């Protein structure tokens, strides 16, 4: 069926399910569908082949929590107030006695969908506050107490309101809980938010050797997609990761480990007969420098903070058979503050967009459906603590307040 046909318009009256997959610290350069020929990602590549891929997609920030808050609210960090990743500061908003959800006062994706009759579930990383209790309309709630990953084995997790030591490989545990949610009987559409805590690249297993079924495969691979460059003088953390073959191969194994989970989720949709009725979205909170510019890590791992393209670029893939054209690439520039209005537009829930404050983003739902649409002026904005960035296709300006250095 061609987009815009009468049959598709009739089907649009039935709300599609939404499977929202978000990874941790992953740039497009790690994926086969974005040109990587060394790291194995057949499941994400399948998603791209069966759906639509954005080639110029960016995250609003250089670290986890601000980007995740923007994904769910469509607001800039200076508007939703989450300026940095949530740690164990006092007060501890994640697990302390005064813990709270940091985006609870804003219109947000899970609450809008729950209000529209969706059954909402979360499996994986949350990192937006009060992790112990289900937030924002989520019924199913399997998560981590905090955002940072110490290790992928024997790490802490939360299930049914209790913190416990998860014995499984964490990526498998996240996938298995997601599959459990998918298999539950229901009479309404579902929204499943799967927050993989990988590939990450900052945990101790990166130094010791990431252990999964891909470890042996990468043990002798050169992985030239990771630059072996001189360490940048700004790099403050992770200097031991630069040019470290164990770290490089571990990160590649973790990327493939995430891909395994994606494959299981896609296969489960097929087995349950839900693939045609489900919008699948794959993205990341922000990217990662894996030796690029002489840096390993996120924006906060250098002094001054950095917002280079490898840290800001994120994958963005959509699949909805029969409604979103397959095997297509969209070249318009987009930032993840566009996602919230775009999803609500695509799902026919534009009336739920906030009226009492403006959103910075623009909907690309018409482009998703294969319709002609005007991208407007291509200019993106990014923020991280004291750093502000504006970029177009040709230019990028970085201002560090109050004294620079500016770029």
C-alpha positions in Angstrom: 0.0 0.0 0.0 1.2 3.5 -0.8 1.2 6.1 1.9 -1.9 8.2 1.7 -4.1 5.5 0.2 -7.7 5.0 1.3 -6.9 1.7 2.9 -4.1 3.2 5.0 -6.3 6.1 6.1 -8.9 3.6 7.3 -6.2 1.7 9.2 -5.0 4.9 10.9 -8.2 4.9 13.0 -6.6 1.9 14.9 -3.9 3.3 17.2 -0.6 1.5 16.5 1.5 0.0 19.3 4.8 1.8 20.0 8.1 0.1 20.8 10.6 2.8 21.7 14.2 1.4 21.9 16.8 3.8 23.3 20.5 2.9 23.8 23.1 4.4 26.1 26.1 6.2 24.6 25.8 5.2 20.9 26.7 7.1 17.8 25.6 6.2 14.3 29.2 5.3 13.4 28.8 2.1 15.3 26.1 0.6 13.1 26.2 -1.2 9.8 23.2 0.7 8.4 25.3 3.9 8.9 28.3 2.6 7.1 30.2 0.5 9.8 31.6 -2.6 8.2 33.4 -4.1 11.2 30.8 -4.1 14.1 28.0 -6.7 13.6 24.6 -5.2 13.9 22.3 -7.3 11.7 19.1 -6.6 13.7 19.4 -2.8 13.7 20.4 -3.0 10.0 17.2 -5.1 9.4 15.2 -2.3 11.1 16.7 0.2 8.7 16.1 -1.9 5.7 12.4 -2.4 6.6 11.9 1.2 7.7 13.3 4.7 7.4 16.6 6.1 8.6 17.5 9.7 9.5 21.0 10.5 8.4 21.4 13.8 10.2 20.0 13.1 13.6 21.4 14.7 16.8 20.9 14.7 20.5 20.3 17.9 22.4 23.0 17.3 25.0 26.3 15.5 25.6 25.2 13.3 28.5 22.4 10.9 29.5 19.6 12.4 31.6 19.2 15.7 29.7 18.8 13.9 26.4 16.3 11.4 27.9 14.3 14.2 29.4 14.2 15.9 26.0 13.1 12.7 24.2 10.1 12.5 26.5 9.1 16.2 26.8 10.3 17.9 23.6 12.0 20.6 25.7 15.5 22.0 25.9 17.5 21.2 29.1 17.2 24.9 30.1 13.4 24.4 30.0 12.9 21.0 31.6 15.7 21.8 34.1 17.8 18.6 33.8 21.2 20.0 32.9 23.4 17.1 33.7 23.3 13.3 34.3 21.7 12.4 37.6 24.2 11.1 40.1 24.3 10.8 43.9 24.2 14.5 44.6 22.4 15.7 47.7 19.5 15.5 47.6 19.6 12.3 45.7 16.6 12.5 43.3 17.0 8.9 42.1 16.9 6.8 45.3 17.0 9.2 48.3 14.1 9.9 50.7 13.1 12.9 48.7 13.4 11.3 45.3 11.2 12.6 42.6 10.6 12.4 38.8 12.5 15.3 37.3 10.0 15.8 34.4 6.7 15.3 36.2 5.4 18.8 35.7 5.6 18.8 31.9 3.6 17.1 29.3 5.4 13.9 28.5 5.2 10.9 26.1 4.3 8.1 28.6 1.6 10.1 30.4 0.1 11.3 27.1 -0.1 7.8 25.8 -1.4 6.4 29.1 -4.1 9.0 28.9 -4.9 7.9 25.4 -5.6 4.4 26.5 -2.1 2.8 26.0 -0.7 0.1 28.3 2.7 1.5 29.2 5.7 -0.5 30.2 9.4 0.2 30.9 12.3 -2.2 30.8 15.8 -0.9 31.3 17.5 2.4 32.2 15.3 5.2 33.4 17.7 7.8 34.9 15.1 10.6 35.4 14.4 10.3 39.1 12.6 8.2 41.7 13.7 4.9 40.2 12.0 2.8 42.8 8.5 3.6 41.8 6.7 3.5 38.4 6.6 6.9 36.9 4.4 8.9 34.5 1.7 6.3 33.6 4.0 3.3 33.4 2.3 0.1 34.7 5.2 -2.3 34.1 8.5 -1.2 35.7 11.8 -3.0 35.5 14.7 -0.6 35.8 18.1 0.2 37.4 18.4 2.1 40.7 20.7 4.6 39.1 21.8 5.6 35.6 25.5 4.7 35.6 26.5 1.1 34.8 29.2 -0.4 37.0 29.2 -3.7 35.2 26.9 -5.7 32.9 26.9 -8.8 35.2 25.7 -8.9 38.8 24.5 -5.3 38.8 21.6 -3.9 40.8 18.1 -3.8 39.4 14.6 -2.9 40.5 11.6 -5.2 40.1 8.3 -5.0 41.9 9.5 -2.2 44.1 12.6 -4.0 45.4 16.3 -3.5 44.7 18.1 -6.8 44.1 21.3 -8.1 42.5 20.5 -9.2 38.9 22.5 -12.4 38.1 21.9 -12.3 34.4 23.7 -10.3 31.7 21.9 -7.0 32.1 21.2 -6.6 28.3 19.5 -10.0 28.4 17.5 -9.2 31.5 16.2 -6.0 29.9 15.3 -7.9 26.8 13.6 -10.7 28.7 11.4 -8.3 30.7 10.5 -6.5 27.5 9.4 -9.8 25.9 7.4 -10.6 29.0 5.6 -7.3 28.7 4.9 -7.9 24.9 3.5 -11.3 25.6 1.0 -10.1 28.2 -2.7 -10.2 27.1 -4.3 -6.8 26.6 -7.2 -5.2 24.8 -5.6 -1.8 24.1 -2.4 -0.7 22.3 0.9 -0.7 24.2 3.8 1.7 24.6 7.0 -0.2 25.6 10.1 1.9 26.4 13.2 -0.3 26.3 16.2 1.5 27.8 19.3 -0.6 27.1 22.2 0.4 29.3 24.6 -0.5 26.6 26.8 -0.2 24.7 27.9 2.5 27.3 31.7 2.2 27.1 32.5 3.6 30.5 32.1 0.6 32.8 34.8 -1.5 34.4 34.1 -4.4 31.9 35.4 -2.1 29.2 38.8 -2.3 30.8 38.6 -6.0 31.8 36.9 -7.5 28.7 33.1 -7.4 28.0 31.7 -10.9 28.3 29.0 -12.0 25.9 28.6 -14.3 22.9 30.5 -11.8 20.7 33.7 -11.6 22.9 35.5 -14.3 21.0 34.6 -13.0 17.6 36.1 -9.6 18.3 39.2 -10.9 20.1 41.4 -10.7 17.0 39.6 -8.0 15.0 41.5 -4.8 14.2 38.4 -2.5 14.4 39.9 0.4 12.5 36.6 2.3 12.9 38.0 3.3 16.3 40.6 6.0 15.7 44.0 5.5 17.3 45.0 9.1 17.7 47.1 11.1 20.1 45.2 11.8 23.3 43.7 15.3 23.4 45.1 17.5 26.2 41.5 18.3 27.2 40.7 14.6 28.0 40.1 14.4 31.8 38.7 10.9 32.3 39.1 7.6 30.5 42.7 8.3 29.3 43.4 4.6 29.8 40.8 3.8 27.1 42.6 5.6 24.3 44.0 3.0 21.9 43.2 0.3 24.4 42.5 -2.8 22.4 40.5 -4.5 25.2 38.3 -1.4 25.6 37.8 -1.1 21.9 36.8 -4.8 21.4 34.7 -4.6 24.5 32.7 -1.7 23.2 32.2 -3.5 19.9 30.9 -6.6 21.8 28.5 -4.5 23.8 27.1 -2.9 20.6 26.5 -6.4 19.2 25.0 -7.4 22.5 22.4 -4.6 22.2 21.8 -5.7 18.6 21.0 -9.2 19.9 18.2 -7.7 22.1 16.8 -5.8 19.2 16.6 -8.9 17.2 14.8 -10.8 19.9 12.2 -8.0 20.2 11.6 -7.9 16.4 11.3 -11.7 16.4 8.8 -11.5 19.2 6.7 -9.0 17.4 6.7 -11.4 14.4 5.8 -14.4 16.6 2.9 -12.6 18.2 1.6 -11.2 14.9 2.2 -7.6 16.1 4.8 -6.4 13.6 2.3 -4.8 11.2 0.6 -3.0 14.1 3.6 -1.7 15.8 5.7 1.4 15.3 9.3 0.6 16.2 11.7 3.4 17.0 15.4 3.0 17.6 17.6 5.9 18.9 20.2 6.8 21.6 20.4 9.4 24.4 23.6 10.8 22.8 26.7 9.6 21.1 30.2 8.6 22.1 33.7 9.6 21.1 35.6 6.3 20.7 39.0 7.8 20.1 37.6 10.5 17.8 39.4 13.9 18.3 41.7 12.1 20.8 38.8 11.6 23.3 37.1 8.6 24.8 33.7 9.2 26.4 30.9 11.8 26.7 30.9 15.6 26.9 31.7 15.7 30.6 34.9 13.6 30.2 37.0 16.5 29.0 37.9 19.9 30.6 36.5 22.0 29.1 33.4 20.0 28.2 33.1 19.1 24.6 30.2 18.8 22.1 31.9 17.3 19.1 29.7 15.7 16.4 30.5 12.1 17.4 29.1 12.9 20.9 26.0 14.7 19.5 25.0 12.4 16.6 22.5 9.7 17.4 20.9 7.0 15.3 17.2 7.5 14.4 15.2 4.7 12.8 11.5 4.1 12.4 9.7 1.0 11.1 5.9 0.7 10.6 5.1 -1.8 7.8 2.7 -0.4 5.2 2.8 3.1 6.6 6.4 4.1 6.8 8.3 3.5 3.5 11.0 0.8 3.7 14.7 1.2 2.8 14.6 5.0 2.8 17.0 7.6 4.2 15.8 11.1 5.2 18.5 13.7 5.0 16.8 16.6 6.9 18.6 17.7 10.0 16.7 16.9 13.2 17.4 17.1 17.0 15.7 14.9 19.5 13.5 17.8 20.7 11.6 17.1 17.4 10.7 13.6 18.5 7.9 14.4 21.0 5.8 16.5 18.6 6.6 14.2 15.7 5.4 11.0 17.5 2.2 12.7 18.8 1.5 14.0 15.2 2.1 10.5 13.8 -0.2 8.9 16.3 -2.9 11.4 15.8 -2.5 12.9 19.3 -1.6 16.5 18.3 -4.3 17.8 20.7 -2.2 16.6 23.6 0.7 18.9 22.8 1.1 21.6 25.5 -0.6 24.9 24.9 0.8 26.8 27.8 4.4 26.8 26.7 6.1 26.6 23.3 8.1 23.6 22.1 11.3 24.2 20.2 10.8 21.2 17.8 9.0 20.6 14.6 7.1 17.5 13.5 8.7 15.4 10.8 5.7 13.0 10.8 4.7 13.9 7.2 8.2 12.9 6.1 8.0 9.7 8.0 4.8 8.8 6.1 6.5 9.5 2.8 4.7 12.8 2.2 6.3 15.9 0.8 7.1 18.2 3.6 9.1 21.4 4.2 11.9 20.9 6.6 12.1 24.7 7.2 15.3 26.3 8.2 17.9 23.7 9.2 19.3 25.0 12.4 19.8 23.0 15.6 20.6 23.9 19.2 22.4 22.0 21.9 23.2 22.6 25.6 25.3 21.1 28.3 25.9 23.0 31.5 27.8 26.1 30.6 28.2 25.2 26.9 25.8 26.4 24.1 25.9 25.2 20.5 24.1 26.3 17.3 24.7 24.4 14.1 23.6 24.4 10.5 24.8 22.1 7.7 27.8 24.3 7.0 28.6 25.8 10.3 28.8 25.1 14.0 29.4 27.6 16.8 30.3 26.5 20.4 30.2 29.1 23.2 31.6 28.3 26.6 30.4 30.7 29.2 31.7 32.9 30.6 35.3 32.8 29.4 35.5 30.2 26.6 37.3 28.8 24.8 34.8 29.2 21.9 35.0 27.3 18.7 
